[in-house]
């Protein structure tokens, strides 16, 4: 009897050791739905729009138990094209994704990147958001009209900062604004920063007279009274933000930014489907829906091939706008 009992224990231990678990531990989701070792590359500095989007998405994934232990890492440089080059070089890697947006589309052209977004695997467009025109709390500009008056009088001495390279959203928005008020875009003293975090320090420190960036990046500082919003670039006013749209302020410009996810080229169909499915489930989760409201983002989900078509359209649009502004 003792021998039989001992053999039973050994057999049970062997089953535990040799048979893989049916579910992943610590994540709450099924193994086949998990992407183990998934990494999210952010192609700009911490605190920027891509960074906030990536970290917010990963937290929502983990809170919703869609995927666990996703690493987020920053690889800034050249308006996002350094990160883009890394993604393209990781051909076939189904465990890497990159947070990106309109800024990378423009940077491909202005930085003469050897690779483009058409070299990646489109995963999903996630959100849209308007930009805001902001100044520090101690700025002499109390409203947008005062800023425009000084900007028109001496554009070279009224520097504007943006968290993207030329061709990105924070660059295109003030250039379109300048054109609408009668300035040549070439007159604009645009100071680029590698992400919203660097731009914020320069606005608060008075190194630029005003900044243009996404509302989601600066909501905390706006609510704390550190930044004052003078105008919103989108078609509608923002909840809990006491500022007019550009059109309400007499400037005929409507402009919104967007953000999404791409992955390396040459992925297997199974890996591509897994990534698209993960972000599709994320988009439907209450955790992500709440995060979008909190950050002032507009839902704009487009999965896989539909996002790929959108990327091509945006590429064509950016080239056209840069040409119209005499910047390409």
HUHU-V733605 format. One record per residue. RES is the residue in three letters. PHI is phi in radians with two decimals (* if undefined). OMEGA is omega in whole degrees, 0 to 359 (* if undefined). Layout:
RES	PHI	OMEGA
RES	PHI	OMEGA
This chain:
UNK	*	181
UNK	-1.13	179
UNK	-1.09	180
UNK	-1.09	180
UNK	-1.14	180
UNK	-1.10	179
UNK	-1.11	178
UNK	-1.12	178
UNK	-1.11	180
UNK	-1.06	180
UNK	-1.08	180
UNK	-1.12	179
UNK	-1.12	179
UNK	-1.10	178
UNK	-1.09	180
UNK	-1.12	184
UNK	-1.33	188
UNK	-1.68	183
UNK	-1.63	182
UNK	-1.19	178
UNK	-1.16	182
UNK	-1.42	180
UNK	-2.20	179
UNK	-1.36	182
UNK	-1.62	174
UNK	1.33	182
UNK	-2.08	177
UNK	1.40	182
UNK	-1.89	180
UNK	-1.31	184
UNK	-0.97	184
UNK	-1.19	178
UNK	-1.67	181
UNK	-1.53	172
UNK	-1.91	184
UNK	-1.17	178
UNK	1.36	180
UNK	-1.12	178
UNK	-2.13	180
UNK	-2.04	180
UNK	-1.54	175
UNK	-1.95	187
UNK	-1.51	170
UNK	-2.48	187
UNK	-1.28	175
UNK	-1.01	179
UNK	1.67	178
UNK	-1.44	184
UNK	-1.09	179
UNK	-1.14	180
UNK	-1.14	180
UNK	-1.11	179
UNK	-1.08	182
UNK	-1.09	184
UNK	-1.21	177
UNK	-1.18	179
UNK	-1.13	181
UNK	-1.13	178
UNK	-1.09	179
UNK	-1.12	177
UNK	-1.02	183
UNK	-1.22	178
UNK	-1.11	180
UNK	-1.48	180
UNK	1.04	177
UNK	-1.54	179
UNK	-2.80	182
UNK	-1.92	172
UNK	0.99	176
UNK	-1.54	180
UNK	-1.54	174
UNK	-1.91	178
UNK	-2.41	184
UNK	-1.76	174
UNK	-2.41	184
UNK	-1.35	174
UNK	2.42	174
UNK	0.91	175
UNK	1.12	179
UNK	1.78	184
UNK	-1.38	172
UNK	-1.15	177
UNK	-1.11	178
UNK	-1.06	178
UNK	-1.07	178
UNK	-1.11	181
UNK	-1.10	181
UNK	-1.12	181
UNK	-1.27	182
UNK	-1.57	184
UNK	-0.84	177
UNK	1.46	182
UNK	-1.39	181
UNK	-1.53	182
UNK	-2.03	179
UNK	-2.30	175
UNK	-2.42	180
UNK	-2.24	172
UNK	-1.40	184
UNK	-2.69	179
UNK	-3.01	185
UNK	-1.00	181
UNK	-1.05	180
UNK	-1.21	178
UNK	-1.00	181
UNK	-1.22	183
UNK	-1.13	177
UNK	-0.96	182
UNK	-1.46	185
UNK	-1.27	177
UNK	-1.77	178
UNK	0.89	183
UNK	-1.14	178
UNK	-1.29	177
UNK	-2.16	181
UNK	-2.33	179
UNK	-1.16	176
UNK	-1.22	177
UNK	-1.52	182
UNK	-1.78	172
UNK	-1.73	180
UNK	-1.22	181
UNK	-1.80	181
UNK	-2.95	164
UNK	-1.51	186
UNK	-1.82	189
UNK	-2.51	167
UNK	-2.15	173
UNK	-2.74	175
UNK	-1.37	169
UNK	-1.54	175
UNK	-2.22	174
UNK	-1.68	187
UNK	-2.19	173
UNK	-2.34	177
UNK	-1.23	184
UNK	-1.07	180
UNK	-1.67	178
UNK	-1.17	177
UNK	-1.23	182
UNK	-1.46	180
UNK	-1.66	178
UNK	-2.59	186
UNK	-1.19	180
UNK	-1.06	179
UNK	-1.11	178
UNK	-1.11	181
UNK	-1.07	181
UNK	-1.05	179
UNK	-1.21	181
UNK	-1.10	179
UNK	-1.21	183
UNK	-1.22	183
UNK	-2.64	184
UNK	-1.07	181
UNK	-1.15	181
UNK	-1.73	178
UNK	-2.19	185
UNK	-1.18	176
UNK	-2.03	180
UNK	-1.83	176
UNK	-2.48	181
UNK	-1.57	177
UNK	-2.54	177
UNK	-1.22	174
UNK	-0.91	184
UNK	1.72	178
UNK	-1.52	185
UNK	-1.10	181
UNK	-1.25	175
UNK	-1.62	182
UNK	-1.12	183
UNK	-1.04	179
UNK	-1.17	177
UNK	-1.17	176
UNK	-1.16	177
UNK	-1.10	181
UNK	-1.06	179
UNK	-1.05	183
UNK	-1.22	180
UNK	-1.73	174
UNK	1.70	177
UNK	-1.64	170
UNK	-1.37	178
UNK	-0.94	180
UNK	-1.23	176
UNK	-1.41	187
UNK	-1.29	177
UNK	-1.60	183
UNK	-1.63	180
UNK	-1.96	182
UNK	-1.45	174
UNK	-2.24	183
UNK	-1.52	178
UNK	1.92	184
UNK	-1.17	180
UNK	-1.12	178
UNK	-1.17	179
UNK	-1.10	182
UNK	-0.98	180
UNK	-1.06	181
UNK	-1.29	176
UNK	-1.18	181
UNK	-1.14	181
UNK	-1.51	177
UNK	1.33	179
UNK	-1.34	171
UNK	-2.25	182
UNK	-1.29	176
UNK	-2.71	180
UNK	-2.18	176
UNK	-2.26	180
UNK	-2.82	183
UNK	-1.28	180
UNK	-1.07	183
UNK	-1.09	182
UNK	-1.31	189
UNK	-2.13	184
UNK	-1.03	181
UNK	-1.08	181
UNK	-1.21	178
UNK	-1.19	180
UNK	-1.15	180
UNK	-1.42	180
UNK	1.46	178
UNK	-1.34	178
UNK	-2.11	175
UNK	-2.02	179
UNK	-1.56	179
UNK	-1.69	181
UNK	-2.86	179
UNK	-2.07	185
UNK	-1.45	183
UNK	-1.34	184
UNK	-1.32	183
UNK	-2.33	174
UNK	-1.13	179
UNK	-1.72	177
UNK	-1.02	176
UNK	1.12	175
UNK	-2.14	185
UNK	-1.51	181
UNK	-2.71	180
UNK	-1.38	168
UNK	-1.29	177
UNK	-1.05	181
UNK	-1.14	176
UNK	-1.14	180
UNK	-1.50	176
UNK	1.55	179
UNK	-1.99	188
UNK	-1.41	179
UNK	-2.43	172
UNK	-2.25	189
UNK	-2.52	175
UNK	-2.29	177
UNK	-1.75	176
UNK	-2.56	178
UNK	-2.46	181
UNK	-2.71	185
UNK	-2.29	172
UNK	-2.19	182
UNK	-2.42	181
UNK	-1.08	175
UNK	-1.32	172
UNK	1.21	179
UNK	-1.30	174
UNK	-1.18	179
UNK	-1.07	180
UNK	-1.15	179
UNK	-1.16	179
UNK	-1.07	181
UNK	-1.09	179
UNK	-1.11	180
UNK	-1.14	179
UNK	-1.07	180
UNK	-1.12	180
UNK	-1.05	182
UNK	-1.33	174
UNK	-1.17	178
UNK	-1.19	176
UNK	-1.04	182
UNK	-1.04	182
UNK	-1.53	186
UNK	-1.37	176
UNK	-1.04	181
UNK	-1.12	179
UNK	-1.29	178
UNK	-1.05	178
UNK	-1.15	180
UNK	-1.12	179
UNK	-1.11	178
UNK	-1.09	183
UNK	-1.07	183
UNK	-1.64	180
UNK	1.30	181
UNK	-1.59	176
UNK	-1.69	178
UNK	-1.02	182
UNK	-2.65	189
UNK	-1.21	174
UNK	-2.46	182
UNK	-1.57	168
UNK	0.76	185
UNK	-1.00	179
UNK	-1.11	177
UNK	-1.18	177
UNK	-1.06	177
UNK	-1.13	178
UNK	-1.09	179
UNK	-1.04	179
UNK	-1.16	178
UNK	-1.08	180
UNK	-1.15	177
UNK	-1.06	179
UNK	-1.12	182
UNK	-1.17	182
UNK	-1.12	178
UNK	-1.04	180
UNK	-1.13	181
UNK	-1.15	179
UNK	-1.08	177
UNK	-1.13	180
UNK	-1.08	181
UNK	-1.48	181
UNK	1.24	185
UNK	-1.97	180
UNK	-2.48	*
